[in-house]
């Protein structure tokens, strides 16, 4: 190596910690144009658990105190993969320590915390410290192509969007309690976990802002088996929203972790004045495009499609895990060039504003909540 490697620390070693570890392992192999990284340390609370995970995922070492890790001179990038209630504290401290920061979505659990985190990111950015929120679905080539097609007028002016993100891992009422079902740790349920992806995709695909929102939340199973007996579920199991975009389009949104038979189904349909685009995460290499000649399947694996040049020959499909590798490459490129990456913490805050509006609407009997002045009415 002729240039110093950037030292990476990932905080959190469960589901997202594993996905991000895979990305940091592979990013240099597929993106040799970005700075090289050294996988320094994996951080978690349980000494034995994090040590075993570090060996499995290929980290040089493990640690249990993220405060100590932030003081290390050999750590340049801090990747936060913890439950949401820890995002704010860790990211604020990491930015103050001069570390580049990647935070898994949603940015934080509350609007106030997200606002503080954006202010910290802006201050750090002036000193060359970059930050990014982990909306990895922006790195799906098919969705990036859909954004390009919409921007180029392929389906005309967008009128309406249908988006549903459905899972079924909580459909069994006897499924045990987890941190994702506690408001103090997760912030919200399906709304924050799945709805944050949907709202970010609306903003990304349409290059537009949500102007108003109405919402409804439901908790179908109010109690789950906990470690000490039955425990109250304090978040939503499912959420519905009607969102108005600033240029007049209207989006219907449904998210659920109780949709029997749907494992990880994010389906988006965008309808314009002269065409439509459809996408399903369970077939993530495909788009369905109708621009006036009938509905056509587009296999998004060509080398000139977004994000594909680093990967395989045409027809050789990518998977969900590839998005995290592309995400890591985007952050490294931003650090190398000094250009703030997207999605930014500001993008995370914008999503949080919408989620907050949906919750406030649901609490007020489904009243319309305006996020932008003079927003259009459908």
C-alpha positions in Angstrom: 0.0 0.0 0.0 1.4 3.4 -0.9 -1.3 5.4 1.0 -2.4 4.9 4.6 -5.4 2.7 5.2 -8.5 4.2 6.8 -9.2 2.4 10.1 -12.8 1.3 10.5 -14.7 0.5 13.7 -18.2 -1.0 13.6 -20.3 -0.6 16.7 -22.8 -3.4 17.0 -22.4 -6.9 15.7 -25.8 -8.4 15.3 -27.9 -8.3 12.0 -26.7 -4.9 10.7 -23.2 -5.4 12.2 -22.8 -8.5 10.2 -24.1 -6.9 7.0 -21.8 -3.9 7.4 -18.8 -6.1 8.3 -19.4 -8.0 5.0 -19.3 -4.6 3.2 -16.1 -3.4 4.7 -14.5 -6.8 3.9 -15.4 -6.6 0.2 -15.3 -2.9 -0.6 -11.7 -2.8 -1.7 -12.0 -5.9 -3.9 -14.8 -4.3 -6.0 -13.9 -0.6 -5.6 -10.2 -0.3 -5.9 -10.6 3.3 -6.8 -11.6 4.3 -3.3 -9.2 4.5 -0.3 -8.2 1.2 1.3 -9.6 0.3 4.7 -8.3 -1.7 7.6 -11.0 -3.5 9.7 -9.6 -2.5 13.1 -12.3 -3.3 15.7 -15.8 -4.6 16.2 -17.6 -3.3 19.3 -20.3 -4.9 21.4 -21.4 -5.1 24.9 -21.0 -8.9 25.4 -17.2 -9.7 25.5 -17.6 -13.3 24.4 -20.2 -12.6 21.8 -18.4 -9.7 20.2 -15.1 -11.6 20.2 -16.6 -14.6 18.5 -18.3 -12.3 15.9 -15.0 -10.4 15.3 -13.3 -13.7 14.5 -16.1 -14.8 12.2 -16.4 -11.6 10.3 -12.6 -11.0 10.0 -12.0 -8.1 12.3 -8.5 -7.5 13.8 -9.9 -7.3 17.3 -13.0 -6.7 19.4 -13.9 -4.3 22.2 -16.7 -3.6 24.6 -16.4 0.1 25.2 -17.1 2.4 22.3 -15.8 5.4 24.2 -12.3 3.9 24.3 -12.5 3.2 20.6 -13.2 6.8 19.7 -10.0 7.9 21.5 -7.8 5.7 19.2 -5.7 7.4 16.5 -5.9 4.4 14.2 -9.7 4.7 13.9 -10.9 7.0 11.1 -14.4 5.8 10.4 -17.1 4.8 12.9 -20.0 2.8 11.6 -22.9 2.8 14.0 -25.1 -0.4 13.8 -26.7 -0.3 17.2 -30.3 -0.1 18.2 -31.7 3.4 17.5 -31.7 4.8 21.0 -27.8 4.7 20.9 -27.3 6.4 17.5 -27.4 10.0 18.8 -24.9 9.6 21.6 -22.4 7.6 19.7 -22.5 9.6 16.5 -22.3 13.0 18.3 -19.2 11.7 20.2 -17.6 10.2 17.1 -18.0 13.5 15.1 -16.6 15.5 18.0 -13.6 13.1 18.0 -13.0 13.9 14.3 -14.2 10.5 13.0 -16.1 10.1 9.8 -19.5 8.5 10.7 -21.9 6.1 9.0 -25.2 5.6 11.0 -27.8 3.0 10.2 -31.3 4.2 9.5 -33.3 5.7 10.9 -30.9 8.4 11.9 -32.2 8.6 15.5 -35.4 7.7 17.3 -36.6 11.3 17.7 -36.9 14.5 15.7 -35.1 16.4 18.4 -32.1 14.0 18.4 -31.9 14.1 14.6 -31.9 17.9 14.6 -29.0 17.9 17.1 -27.1 15.3 15.0 -27.5 17.3 11.8 -26.1 20.4 13.6 -23.1 18.4 14.8 -22.6 17.0 11.3 -22.6 20.4 9.7 -20.0 21.6 12.2 -17.8 18.5 11.6 -18.2 18.9 7.8 -16.5 22.3 7.9 -13.5 20.5 9.3 -13.5 17.9 6.5 -15.3 15.2 8.6 -17.9 13.4 6.5 -21.2 11.7 7.7 -23.8 9.5 6.0 -27.0 7.7 7.0 -27.5 4.1 5.9 -30.4 4.1 3.5 -28.8 1.3 1.6 -31.7 0.8 -0.8 -30.6 3.9 -2.7 -27.7 1.6 -3.8 -30.0 -0.9 -5.5 -29.2 -0.5 -9.2 -32.8 -0.9 -10.2 -34.0 1.9 -7.9 -31.2 4.1 -9.0 -32.2 3.5 -12.6 -35.8 4.2 -11.8 -34.8 7.6 -10.3 -32.9 8.4 -13.6 -35.9 7.4 -15.7 -38.3 9.5 -13.7 -35.9 12.5 -13.8 -35.5 12.1 -17.6 -39.3 12.3 -18.1 -39.7 8.7 -19.2 -43.1 8.4 -17.4 -44.1 12.0 -17.6 -45.1 14.0 -14.5 -45.6 11.8 -11.5 -49.1 11.8 -10.2 -49.3 9.0 -7.6 -47.1 6.4 -5.9 -48.1 3.1 -4.1 -45.6 1.8 -1.7 -45.8 -1.1 0.7 -43.1 -2.7 2.8 -44.4 -5.9 4.3 -42.8 -8.5 6.6 -44.2 -11.3 8.7 -41.7 -12.1 11.3 -44.0 -11.0 14.1 -47.2 -12.6 12.8 -47.0 -15.3 15.5 -48.4 -13.8 18.7 -46.1 -16.1 20.8 -42.9 -14.7 19.1 -40.7 -13.4 21.9 -40.1 -9.8 22.9 -37.2 -8.0 21.3 -35.7 -4.5 21.5 -37.5 -3.6 18.3 -40.8 -3.8 20.2 -39.7 -1.4 23.0 -40.3 2.3 22.2 -37.5 3.3 24.5 -35.0 1.4 22.3 -36.6 1.4 18.9 -38.4 4.7 18.8 -41.3 3.2 16.8 -42.1 -0.1 15.2 -42.8 -0.9 11.6 -43.1 2.9 11.0 -39.5 3.7 11.8 -38.0 0.3 10.8 -39.6 -0.1 7.4 -41.4 3.3 6.9 -38.1 5.1 7.0 -36.9 3.2 3.9 -40.2 4.0 2.1 -40.1 7.7 2.9 -36.5 7.9 1.8 -37.3 6.2 -1.5 -40.1 8.6 -2.1 -37.7 11.5 -1.7 -35.0 9.8 -3.7 -37.0 8.5 -6.6 -39.1 11.7 -7.1 -36.4 14.2 -6.0 -39.1 15.9 -4.1 -40.2 16.6 -0.5 -43.1 15.4 1.5 -45.4 18.4 2.1 -48.1 16.9 4.2 -49.0 13.6 5.9 -51.9 11.7 7.5 -51.4 8.5 9.3 -52.8 5.5 11.2 -50.9 3.1 13.5 -51.9 -0.3 14.8 -50.5 -2.7 17.4 -52.2 -6.1 16.8 -50.4 -8.0 19.5 -50.2 -5.8 22.6 -48.1 -8.2 24.7 -45.2 -10.5 24.0 -43.3 -13.1 26.1 -40.4 -11.3 27.7 -37.4 -12.6 29.8 -39.3 -12.0 33.0 -42.8 -12.9 31.8 -45.4 -11.1 29.6 -44.2 -7.6 28.5 -46.2 -4.8 26.9 -45.4 -4.0 23.2 -45.0 -0.2 23.1 -44.6 0.3 19.3 -46.7 -0.2 16.3 -47.0 -3.5 14.4 -48.2 -1.8 11.2 -48.7 1.7 9.9 -50.5 3.4 7.0 -49.9 6.9 5.7 -51.1 9.2 2.9 -48.3 11.6 1.9 -48.5 14.6 -0.4 -45.4 15.6 -2.3 -44.5 19.3 -2.9 -45.1 19.1 -6.6 -48.6 17.6 -6.2 -48.0 13.8 -6.4 -49.7 11.7 -3.7 -48.3 8.5 -2.2 -50.1 5.8 -0.3 -47.8 3.9 2.1 -48.3 0.7 4.1 -45.7 -0.9 6.3 -46.2 -4.0 8.4 -44.3 -6.7 10.3 -47.5 -8.8 10.5 -48.2 -9.5 6.8 -48.4 -13.3 6.7 -46.3 -14.7 3.9 -44.3 -11.6 3.1 -40.7 -12.0 4.2 -39.1 -8.7 3.0 -41.4 -7.3 0.4 -40.9 -3.7 -0.5 -43.1 -2.9 -3.5 -43.1 0.5 -5.2 -45.2 1.6 -8.1 -44.9 5.1 -9.6 -47.6 6.4 -12.0 -47.0 9.3 -14.3 -48.9 11.1 -17.0 -47.3 9.0 -19.7 -46.1 5.8 -18.1 -45.3 3.9 -14.9 -42.5 2.1 -13.1 -42.8 -0.9 -10.7 -40.2 -2.4 -8.4 -40.3 -5.3 -5.9 -37.4 -5.9 -3.5 -37.9 -9.6 -3.6 -36.8 -9.3 -7.3 -34.4 -6.5 -6.8 -32.6 -6.8 -10.2 -35.8 -6.0 -12.1 -37.9 -3.0 -13.0 -41.2 -3.0 -14.7 -41.5 -0.1 -17.1 -44.5 1.0 -19.2 -43.9 4.2 -21.2 -46.8 3.7 -23.6 -46.0 0.4 -25.4 -47.1 -2.0 -22.7 -45.5 -3.2 -19.5 -41.9 -4.4 -20.0 -39.5 -6.2 -17.7 -36.1 -4.5 -17.5 -33.2 -6.6 -16.1 -30.9 -4.1 -14.4 -27.6 -5.8 -14.7 -25.9 -3.9 -17.6 -22.5 -2.4 -17.0 -23.8 1.1 -17.8 -26.7 0.8 -15.3 -26.1 2.6 -11.9 -23.6 0.9 -9.6 -23.0 -2.1 -11.9 -19.6 -1.3 -13.3 -17.9 -2.7 -10.2 -19.6 -6.1 -10.4 -20.4 -8.9 -12.8 -21.1 -9.4 -16.5 -24.7 -8.6 -17.8 -27.3 -11.0 -16.5 -25.4 -12.0 -13.4 -27.6 -10.6 -10.7 -26.8 -8.8 -7.5 -28.2 -9.4 -4.0 -29.3 -7.4 -1.0 -25.8 -7.6 0.6 -24.2 -5.8 -2.4 -26.0 -2.6 -1.5 -23.9 -2.2 1.7 -20.7 -2.6 -0.2 -21.7 0.2 -2.6 -22.7 2.2 0.4 -19.3 1.8 2.0 -17.7 2.8 -1.4 -19.8 6.0 -1.6 -18.6 7.0 1.9 -15.0 6.3 1.1 -15.2 8.2 -2.2 -16.6 11.2 -0.3 -13.8 11.1 2.3 -11.3 10.9 -0.6 -12.7 13.9 -2.5 -14.0 15.9 0.4 -17.4 16.0 -1.1 -20.3 15.3 1.3 -21.9 12.0 0.6 -25.6 11.2 0.1 -27.8 10.2 1.8 -26.7 12.8 4.3 -27.7 13.3 7.9 -30.0 16.1 6.5 -31.7 13.4 4.5 -32.2 11.4 7.7 -33.7 14.4 9.4 -36.1 15.0 6.5 -37.3 11.4 6.8 -37.7 11.8 10.6 -39.9 14.9 10.0 -42.2 12.7 8.0 -42.3 9.8 10.4 -43.0 12.3 13.2 -45.9 13.8 11.2 -47.4 10.4 10.6 -47.3 9.6 14.4 -48.8 13.0 15.3 -51.5 12.5 12.7 -52.3 9.1 14.1 -52.5 10.4 17.6 -54.8 13.2 16.6 -57.4 11.1 14.9 -55.8 11.1 11.4 -55.6 14.9 11.0 -53.5 16.2 8.1 -50.1 17.5 9.3 -48.4 20.1 7.0 -44.7 19.9 6.8 -44.2 22.6 4.1 -46.0 25.9 3.7 -48.6 26.3 1.0 -48.7 22.5 0.2 -51.1 21.4 -2.5 -54.3 19.5 -1.7 -55.0 16.3 -3.7 
